[in-house]
Amino acid sequence: MNKSYLKQMLTYFSKVYHLGEKINTLNKKRVKSPFEISTITFVVLFAFM
C-alpha cells in the first residue's frame, strides 16, 4: 500500500467519522497502563480497516 494512499484514507476516515474527537473522549480505567488509550484505539481501528 502506498504511503500517500494510506494518508488519504486516514484523512478521509478522520474527517468523515471524527475519529480524533471520539478517541480523545475515551477514559482510562486502569491505573498503571504503559500505553495511552488513544494509541491502542488507533492501532485497533487501523487493524480492522
Secondary structure, DSSP 4 states (H G I P E B T S, - for coil): --HHHHHHHHHHHHHHH-HHHHHHT-----SS-SS-HHHHHHHHHHHH-
